[in-house]
Amino acid sequence: MGDTAYGLGYRDVKSGFVVPTDLDPIERHPKAVRPGERMRMHNPMCYGCGEESPHGLHLEMYAGDDFTVTASMAVETHFEGGPGVLHGGILTTAFDDVMGMAPLLVGPSAVTVHLEVDFLRPIPVGSTLQFRATLLGRQRRKLYTEGVAHIGDPDQPVATAHAIFVSINAREHFAEHIDKSQISDEYKQRLSRP
């Protein structure tokens, strides 16, 4: 059947994600990092942004104007999926992490409840991906985001993504799992404090 199974090429398939039209207005949180500043990591062992994650992506993310977050990622050889190209799961992980930072511009932590990625072009090993995530708005605890990845030319995306995050109380949400984490005991104690 090849690339055109069922009459469609893989580039012809697009997500069915629909952003609600009645989103609540959002305001940048007064304690959010300022545009151009580096955003804090989720935790030191986070596979996406953690500085201490031994095999992680080590994404450095920066707050943009309004409700945007940017990041870049070197496509290293150990991220290979198909011959010479980035594994789709690695790209999805990067989108999840970058888009997951956008809710921090308007409030507390949020977790992913839905994520869709459209893979538009193969991404060669050795390239550098640029990401831009935008918080589109919210409905109560749900936060809607979109993301774009490109190599060099922002008008030529290699992938796009949409996600829904739900705001949480991080201490409560992760309480029963914190003892399984590889983070330091000092960091665990900080998270456990009321």
Buried (B, 14 or more C-beta within 10 A) or exposed (E): EEEEEEEEEEEEEEEEBEEEEEBEEBEBEEEBBEEEEEBEBBBBBBBBBBEBBEEBBBBBBBBBEEBBBBBBBEBEEEBBBEEEBBBBEBBBBBBBBBBBBBBBBBBEBBEBEEBBBBBBBBBEBEBEBBBBBBBBBBEEEBBBBBBBBBBEEEEEBBBBBBBBBBBBEBBEEBEEEBEEBEBEEEBBEEBEEE
